[in-house]
Amino acid sequence: MNVKGASHPDQPVFALADCNSFYASCERVFRPDLASTPIVVLSNNDGCVIARSYDAKPFVKMGAPFFQIKDTLRRHGIVAFSSNYALYGQLSERVMTLVESMVCDSEIYSIDEIFCDLSGMPGDLTEFGRKIRAKVLKHTGIPVGVGIAHTKTLAKLANHTAKRLQAQTGGVVDLCDPFKRDWVLRNTAVEEVRGIGRRMTAHMHALGIHTAMDLAKADPVLLGRKFSVVLEKTVRELAGTSCLALEEAAPAKQEICCSRMFGVRLEKIEPIKEAVATYAQRASEKLRAQHSLCNKIRVSIRTGMFNPDEARYANGVVVELPYPTNDVRLITKAATQAVERLFRPGFRYSKAEILLMDLRQPGEFTDDLFAHTQPAAADKVMNVLDEINSRWGRGTLRAAAVPAAPAWAMRRELMSPSYTTRLDQLWTVNAN
C-alpha cells in the first residue's frame, strides 16, 4: 500500500496532535451539561483569563482581568473556572499515553501537544489522523486536531488549519500533498507560523513578507544572517525541507522556579516563611525528578507593585548552599533563613519566589577531595519521601514548615472538583 498524498515516500512524515482549547475541554469532561456552554479558565488567584473555549473567544480577550469582565461573562452565559492544574496534568498524561500507543516514535511538545513520526506508515494518513481523534475522544473526552506534513513546522501549520476550518476538515489536515500545502501557505498569515511573534511579524511585513507562502519562498540564508538560525530553519521547513527531528527527551532545566501570588496580603514574616518553605518543597521535587543537584538558590519577596495606595518593596538574595544538593530539608532551611534577611515590617507582601540555580547532574560538579557532598543517608530519605508522595499524593509527607491548609493560599473560589486526583472527589456513577 502507498501512503496517500505522499509525494516523496522517502521523506519523513510528522503528525502533530493538539488538544482543542485544552483547559476548557478538561473542565467539560466531567461536566457534560456544559458541552454547549462557553467556558473560560482563570490564572492563579483568579486573576485573568488564560484559556477560552471556542464559543467564548468572540466575547472575552485572552489575559482579560476577571474582575473587569464579570458582567460580560454573566451577559453571555460564560462559566468561569479557577485553574485546576492537577486535573489538566492528569488528563494530559492520559492523552499522551493513548497517542504514544498508536505510533512508533513521538515527542511530547507541551501539556496539550505531541509530535509523532509517521514515516513509512502505509495507508491513508488522513484516516489514521481520524483514528487518533476518535480514540482520544472516546477514552478521555478531549477533542484533538491532527496536522500531518513532511516537516514539524508544516505539521503545526496543518494542525492550525484543521482547527481553523474544523467544519471542512473534520479536524485532520494532511499537507504531504503539494497542492494542499501550497493552498494552506497562501491562505495563512505569516504571524500564524510557529515562532513568528509580534516583533518578528513587523520585521516580516517590512520585508514584504505577509503570508506563510511569502516566507517559504524567501532566502533562508539571508534571513538567518539577518535574524537567527531558528528563522532560517523555519523557512526551510515551510519549503518542505525537514530540519527539526523528534527530540528523544526534553533537556534538563538549567534553573527551576516556583513562585505564587498569595491569596491575601501578608504583613507578618511567619506566613511568608511558610509560603517559601512550600515553594521550596515543590521546586526540590522538580529538581529530583530530573535527577539534578542544586548549588545555589535565590529567594525573593515583593509587595503588590500596581496599587498606588500601597507602599512598594521588592528584594531578593542569592544563597550558596554548603554542597550540591536536592535535599528539601537543606533547601528549605536556607530559603527560610533568606526570608529573615529580606523581610521588612510595615509592608503588605503579595508574592514570594524561590529559584534553584547552578543545576547539574551528579558528578558534573568539579571534584574536590576536601569538598562536602550530600550524605548517602540524605539520598535515601529523599527517595522515601518521593515514593510516599508519588503513591499517596503530593504533600502526604512534607517538611514541618509546610502547612497543610495555609490561610495565604491562592484564591481558587471557582475551582472544579479534582475528579481523578483525589480519592474524596472521584467521579462516581450509579449502576442502578
N, C-alpha and C positions, 0 to 999 in steps of 0.2 A: 504493500500500500504506500502511496505517496502522501507527503504532507501537503494538504490542501493550501494553496496560496503561497507556498514557499518557493521563491524564485531561484534560490540557491540552496539546495539541501545540505551542503557542507557548511553553511553559515550557522552561527549559534542562534538559538531562539530562546527568548526570555518571556516570562509572563509575570505580571505584577497583579496580585490580588490585594485590593484595598477596600477596607470596610467603609460602608457608606455612613457618613455622619456618626462616627463610631460611638462617642459618649452618649449621644441622644439615642442611638439604636440600642445600646446596652440598657438604658432606662426603660425601653419598651419591651424588652424580652420577657420580663415577668409582669408586665402591665399591658396585656392585650387590649384593655379598654382604651389605651392611649394610641392605638395603631394609626388613627386618623387625626390625632391631636398634635399641634405644633409644640415643640419642646426646646428649651434652652438649658444649658448646664453652666453653672457659675464657678468662678475661681475660688481659691481659698478665702475663707471668711465671707463667702457670698458676695465677693467684691464686684466682678464684672463677668460678662458673657464670654465663655471660652469655647463653646460648641453650640451649634444650632441644627435642628432638623431642617430638611429642605423646605418644608412648608412654613418654617419660622423665619427663613432668611429674608423674605421681602419686607418684613416688619421690624427686624432687630439687626443692628450692626454688630459685628464681632468687636469685643472689647468694650461694649457699652456698659457703663456703671449700672448695677442693679437698682440702686435707689432712684435713679433717674428714669427708668423705663417701666416701673411697676404699673403705671396707668396704661401704658402701651400694651403690656402683657395682658392685663385684665380686659382691655378693649377687644383684643383679637383672640382671646381664649387660649393664650400661650401658657403652658405649665413650666415653671422653673424648678430645677433640681440643684441642690448642693452637689459638688463633685464627690463621687464615690469611687476613689481610685482603686481600692481593693477589689471591688466588683469588676471594674474595667480591666484590671490586670488579669483577673482570673478568666474572664471571658476571652480576652486576647490570647491567653495561653491555649484555650480550647480551639479557637480558630486556627492558630498557627499549627497546632498538632494535627488537625484534620488535613490542612493543606499539605503539610510535610509528608503525610501518609500516602499522598496521591502522586508524588513526584520523586525523582531520584536525588535531586540536589536542590537546596533552597538557601535563602538568606533572609532572616528576619530584619527588615529595614527600620521599622518603628513599631509602636504599640499596635498599629492597625494596618501595617503594610508588610507584605512578604514577596520577595522575588523568587521565581522558580526557573530552573533550567529545563526547557522542553526540547533541547537539541536532539534530533534524531527520532523524536516521538512520531510514530505513524498515525495516520488517520486525520480527521478533521479537527484542527486545533480550536476552532470556534466552538465546536460541540464539546470538546474537552473543557473549555472555559466554562461552559454552561453546567457541566457536571460538577465543577468546583463550586460554583454558585449554589447549586441545588443541595449539595452535601453540607456545605457550611450553614446554609439557611435551615435545613432540616434538623441538624444536630445542635445548633447554637442559637438559632433565631436571629442571627446577624446577617443582613444583606451585604453582599460584596460586589464590586465591579472588577472585571478582569481585562487587562490590556496585554496584548501579545505583539511582539516585534523582534527584529534581529538585534536590537541594542536595548540596554536598560533605559536610556533616555527616551527612545521611541515607545517602549513599553509603558513608561509613565504617561506619555502623551496619549497613547491608545487608551489607557485607563481613564484619563481625564475626559476623553471623548465619549467613552462608554457611559460615564455618569452624566455628562452634559446632554447627551442625546439618548437617554435611557429608553424612551418610548420606541425609538427607531432601532436601537442596537440590542435591546434586551439585556444590557449590562455587560456585553462582551464585544470587544473590537480587536481584530487581527490585522496588524499593519505589515505583515510579511508580504502581502500583495502590493507591488509598487504603485498601482493606481490608487488604492485606498490610502496608502501612506502619503502620496502627494496631495490628495484631497484634504486630508487632515492638516498637513503642513500649511497649505494655502489658507485654510479656514481657522487657524489658531493664532491668536495674537502672541507676539514674542514674549510678553510678560507672563504668559501661562506656561512657558518652558521651565522645567526644573532648573533651579539655580539662577534664574534671571529675576533679581529683586527690583525694587523701586529705582535705586540709583543706576543699576545696570540698564534698566529699561530706558532711562533718559539718555544714556550713552548710545544705546542701540538706535533710538529714534533720531539722534543727531547724525548718525551714520547712514540714515535712510533704511534701517532695518526695522520693519514693523510687524512682520509675520514670522512664524517658525520657518516657512519656506525661504524667506529672505536670509535668515540666519544659517540655514542649511547650505545655501549657495555661497555664503561669504567665505573669505580666505581664512582658514583656521589658523595658519601660521601667523598671519598678520594680527588677528585678534588675540592670539596667545601672547605675542610680544607686547601688544598694547595694554592688555588687561591681565590675563592669568592663564596658566596651563589648564586649569579647570574649564575655563570657557573654550579653549581650543578643543578639548576632549568633547565638550557638549556639541560643538559644531560638527565634528567628525561623526559623532553618534547620530545626530539628526540626518546626516548624509548617508547613514547606513553602515558605517564602519564601527565595529564594536571595540571600545576602548576600556570598558569597565566590566570586569568579571565579577562573579559572585564572591563575596567575602566569606571565608570559612567561619570566622568568628570575629566579633567586634573586638578591637584592641582594648586593652586595659586602660581605664581612665587615668589621666595624669594628676587629676585633682578630684576630690569628692566633696560636694557641698550639701548641706542640709540647712534650710532656712525657712522660717514661717512667720507670718504675722500673728500676733496674739489676738485672741478673741476680744479682749478688753485691754485698755491701757494699764500698764503696771508701774507702780511708783515705789515698790519695795524690792530689795535685792533678792529675797528668798525665792519668789516665783520665777524670777529671771534665771536664777541658777538651776531651778527645776527644768525650765524650758531648754536651757543649754545642755543639761545632762540628757534630756530626752532626745535632742537632736544629735548629740554625740553617740548615743546608742544606735540610732538609725544609720548614721554615717559609718560607724565601725562595722555594722552588718554588711553594708555595701563593700567596704574595704575587704573584709574576709571572703565575701562572695567571689571577688576577682583574685583572691589569693595574694593580696598585696600587703605591704607594710608601710607605715607612715612615719616620717621623721620629724615633721613639723605640723602645727595646727595654727589656724588663725581664727580668733573669736572676735565678733563684733556685735554691738548693740546700737540701736538708734531709736529716736523718738519719731512721731509722725512728722513728715517733712513738708506737708502740703497744707496744714491748717495754720492760718496766720495768727490764730489766737493762742497757739501753743508754743512754748519755748523749744528751740531745736537743739539737739545734741546728737552727735554720731561719733563713734570711736571704735577702733579695733586694735588688736595686738597679736603679734606672731610669737608663738611659744615653741621652742625647740625641746623635743622630748628627750629623755635620758638615753634612749636607744630606739632603733626602728621597731615599731610595734603595731599590732592590731588588737591589743588588749583594751577592751572597753573601759576597764577599771582605771587604767593609767590615763587614757584619753579623757575620760570624764573628770578625773581629778585635776588634770592640767587645765581643762576648759572652765571648770567652775572657779578655780583659783584666778583665772584670767578675768572672769566677770568681776571679781572683787577689785581688780585693778582698774577696770573700765567704768564701773558704776559711779554715778554722781547723783546725790539726792536732789530733790526738787524738780525732777523731770518726769514726764509721763511716757514711758517706753512702749513702743509699738511692735518692735521686731528684734529678733536675735538670729545670729548665723554662726555656724561652725564650718570651717573649710579645712579639710585634710590635705596637706601639701607634701611635696617631695616623696611621691609614691613610687615604690619599686617592688619587684619580686624578691623573695628571699634569696640571698646570695648575690644580689646586684649591688648592694652597698659595699664600699671599699672595706676589705677585711683588715682589721686591726687587732693584733693579738691581745691588746690590752683594752679594747673597746667592750662595753657591756652589750649583751644581746638578750633578746627576750627569753626568759627561762622556759624550759620544756614544759614545766607544770602549767604555765600560762596558756600555752598552746592547747593542752588537754582541757583546761577549764573552758576556753572559748569554743572548742569543738562540742563539748557537752551542752553549752549554752545554746549554740546554733541548732543542734539536734533537737533539743526540747522545744525551742520556739518554732522550728520547722514542723514538728509533729503536732503540737498542741496550739499553735497560733502565736503570732508575734506579740511579745510583751508578757508571755506566760512567766518567763524567768527574766528578771531585769535588775539593774542596779537599784540600790535602796534610794538613791537620789531621784529616781524617775517615778512620779506619781501615776497611779492607775487612771484616775479621772480628774485631771487638773482643771481648776477654775479658769485658767488662762487659755484653754484650748481654743482652737479656731471655731468660729461660728459655722455650724452646719445645720441650720434650722430647717432646711428643706431636703435633707438627705434621705434617699430611699433606703429600705432595708438592705442588708448585705446579701441576703438570699443564698449565696453559695459559700461564703467565707466565715460565717458564724453559726454555730450549732443552734443557738436560740432564735435565729432568724431564717432557718432553712425553709424553703418553699414547700408546703405540704399540699397534697392532693387527696381528696376523699375518694375512696374506692367504691363507695356505696352508689 
